[in-house]
Amino acid sequence: MNYDYLKALHIIFVVTWFAGLFYIVRLFIYHVEAQEKSETEKKVLSDQFKIMQKRLWYGITWPSAIVTLLFGMSLIHQFFPITEHSWLVAKVIFLIGLYSYHFYCHKIFKQLQNDVFKYSSNWLRVWNEVATIFLFAIVFLVKLKDIMDMGKGLIFLIAFSIILMIAIKTYKRIRKV
C-alpha cells in the first residue's frame, strides 16, 4: 500500500484513539461524581456510565490503539535504522508512555466496572491531562523531526502543563463556590 495512504490511515486512528482516551477519563470523572448522588440517581447514573464506558473502550479506544500500532509499524520501515533518527527514538519512548497510560486507563476502567472507586474526580481531572502532554510531545516530534527543536517544544509543553494544572485548581475552587 502507498506510504501516504498508510500515513493518512495511521493519523485517522491516532485521532480516534486520542478521542477515546480523552472521553473515557471524562466518563470516569462523571462516574465517580455520580457516587455523591442519592441512591436512586447513583444507581441509574452508574449503570449508564458503565454501558457508555464499555462501548467507548471496547468499540473505539482499544481498536483504535491496536490499528494505530499496526499502521505505525507498517510505516516505521521507512526510517530504518531508527537509531539514525533520534526524533523517532524519542517518539517511540513517548509511545511506550502513551500505551502505559492506556493500560492504566484500562485498569481504572475495570475497577469502575466493578464498582471500585479508588480515585477522586480531581485526581482523574489531572490524569486526563496526561494524554494531552503525550499528544503535544508526539505531534511536535513528528512535525519537527528534530530533538533540538523538540527542546523548545518541551519548554512550551512544560509551560502548558503548568497552565493546565492552574486551570484545574481554579476550576475546582469555582465549582465549590
Secondary structure by P-SEA (a helix, b strand, c coil): ccaaaaaaaaaaaaaaaaaaaaaaaaaaaaaaaaccccaaaaaaaaaaaaaaaaaaacccaaaaaaaaaaaaaaaccccccccccaaaaaaaaaaaaaaaaaaaaaaaaaaaaaccccccaaaaaaaaaaaaaaaaaaaaaaaaccaaaaaaaaaaaaaaaaaaaaaaaaaaaaaac
